[in-house]
């Protein structure tokens, strides 16, 4: 209940808690002389006081003298009349005319089955009970689906919902203990079984516990049950079979003790009611949601919740005792990974912004003006219509409207959680030098995706005042951000090492400032580093110049997110080997970094550090892999694309290449593309252009970016353009049009007769204007595959 009160409050609403009962609250009475109403009121006040609800609660006893505690009856009536929303939580209150009068009363049931079956059986009392409500929500999230056995009512439209959780209330301050898998509940609850279509569906959970009574014999893991209403014969039976039991009354009315019991566990193991299991309602426990929010994995009996929630990491459903034992063994093989996955599920599916935000939207309401920052913004990190594909790559240029949109957005504030776990999941190091629109998209998508669960270290190399001012403001608003403002422009490798020396996370991530990360990116990279054989991991991307690059068609941020979501589902857990993990985005374990050593600072600008480090990782006996289920957008050359037209890039590329080869005694080979049906088709179309347009004895220069496939030209001789003296791809573009024309003339004198630009390289003709003029009269043919010139 507190999660609803505090959750709606954090979404900007003035929230009041009301209990209006027609039954005497006898549970708190110790003798017949006790004043049950006063005891109930005192209990409510004691629970709500630490959360600032003074004057915003009421206990209205609709029996005897009808006294109202906490507020007056008149004030309560005015509250009903003015409310934007009145939630009949748990469906536990028979609605009064005063509550229903303003048309804002909503039914929210946390235990499906009984009401739906009573409606199907024509129970008029239930119909009359529900009719005053204007909307209906159920924890039976599989309701209405083909495999759900609950009858669907034509009278009331039940919408799915689940337990909201305030993640900060469940943050743990210590690693997962080595203790038991635990749960809390009742052993036996009689009197609520229900008959439907000649079958009896049980309410009491003891039936389901008895069905897995032998589980302790199948696992060495301790299993502890905090069960109420256990008779002595049942207790003896459970203990005899290896179950540990404890008394839930020790913490049932103490929030801190309840939370401590959960935090002292290794995870949750529990069963569900027979009604939810056999009817496949999709019900999921509010208690299990708090285990997930604590970063503790959950193994619970299957109710079809796997149709709604992701399972297999952090959360497991079981149908048999053997499946339960297997799930526990899987978790124990990698507890940290499953703890992170549990927290990720809580954040994505149970956070109050997600659950209550969806509910408000269903009701035509919306969060009001923020009463404080929130863990997850209900909006995306960037507008979904924002164009994220650059209009030029040499240097990178964004659409002017994109630049304006990004720069006019307010600097985001820190979200209201102290953190999502036991400390930063990772330290992310980003090096910046101006390029403020790119930098903002990179840093702000990291913070939106991960918030205070990461330590974000920004090393700035003598940027202009606008960028430095932004970084100072971002650091002021986010405790998890740390900025280093260098007065001079240090090398890329030196700046990365500077940031890494400050990092405290167990995982270290290198991230360019010309990237956009997507939800789940960091967790996906971290998953792969659970494999002790992996030393360096990167994502797939749209722009890398190697096997990590995949074909994409998106133009907007919204389409980018859709691609990332689809890929995460389709490729979950898959990796491929990489010769080089390019450092636009690469992650490693701290202990491996400390063993392998810092990044070599002898390379200039930002070239060959990644080749060098990947080689060192493999020499240490570790693998370099690509996480196929993680997508990070890369603008490409955002950091040094401006060096291309000055000639600096080409000169330093050659210097760095020679240094790499001398250091390792190797001949450097250019990076390759991954196999792609779309690229294969483009290559075939270019080959068709050459075969149909150029003579059989032609020697064809191809602007190839080093791709050997582009040199297979149906019997014609193909050369890379530009190429070095050994006949290999030069590894860089010409610095200027004059250099491009000079290279063209050199190769013409060596025997080249034609020049071909694939469609992907037509930007050359915009960037090198004099080259375009030099070639204009020599065009042979242009198609969608590219353009061919004679020399």
Secondary structure as UniProt FT lines:
FT   HELIX           2..10
FT   TURN            11..12
FT   STRAND          17..21
FT   HELIX           26..28
FT   TURN            32..33
FT   HELIX           36..49
FT   TURN            50..52
FT   TURN            54..55
FT   STRAND          57..61
FT   TURN            64..65
FT   STRAND          68..69
FT   HELIX           73..82
FT   STRAND          86..89
FT   TURN            90..91
FT   HELIX           97..100
FT   TURN            101..102
FT   STRAND          105..109
FT   HELIX           114..120
FT   TURN            121..122
FT   HELIX           124..131
FT   STRAND          135..138
FT   TURN            141..144
FT   TURN            146..147
FT   STRAND          158..160
FT   HELIX           167..170
FT   STRAND          181..186
FT   STRAND          194..196
FT   TURN            197..198
FT   STRAND          199..201
FT   HELIX           206..211
FT   TURN            212..214
FT   HELIX           215..218
FT   STRAND          223..228
FT   HELIX           232..240
FT   TURN            241..242
FT   STRAND          244..246
FT   HELIX           248..250
FT   TURN            251..253
FT   HELIX           255..263
FT   STRAND          267..270
FT   HELIX           274..278
FT   TURN            279..280
FT   HELIX           286..293
FT   TURN            294..295
FT   STRAND          297..301
FT   HELIX           305..307
FT   STRAND          315..318
FT   HELIX           321..333
FT   HELIX           335..345
FT   HELIX           346..350
FT   HELIX           352..362
FT   TURN            363..364
FT   TURN            384..385
FT   STRAND          392..393
FT   TURN            394..395
FT   STRAND          396..397
FT   HELIX           400..408
FT   STRAND          426..432
FT   HELIX           436..450
FT   HELIX           451..453
FT   STRAND          454..461
FT   HELIX           465..477
FT   TURN            479..480
FT   STRAND          481..486
FT   HELIX           492..500
FT   TURN            501..502
FT   STRAND          507..511
FT   STRAND          515..516
FT   TURN            519..520
FT   HELIX           521..528
FT   TURN            529..530
FT   TURN            532..533
FT   STRAND          534..541
FT   TURN            547..548
FT   HELIX           557..570
FT   TURN            571..573
FT   STRAND          575..577
FT   TURN            583..584
FT   STRAND          585..589
FT   HELIX           590..596
FT   TURN            601..602
FT   TURN            605..606
FT   HELIX           609..619
FT   TURN            620..621
FT   STRAND          623..631
FT   STRAND          633..634
FT   TURN            638..640
FT   HELIX           641..646
FT   HELIX           648..664
FT   HELIX           677..693
FT   TURN            696..697
FT   STRAND          699..703
FT   TURN            705..706
FT   HELIX           708..711
FT   TURN            714..715
FT   STRAND          716..721
FT   TURN            725..726
FT   HELIX           737..749
FT   TURN            750..751
FT   STRAND          754..758
FT   HELIX           759..761
FT   HELIX           763..767
FT   HELIX           769..775
FT   HELIX           776..778
FT   STRAND          779..783
FT   TURN            784..785
FT   STRAND          786..790
//
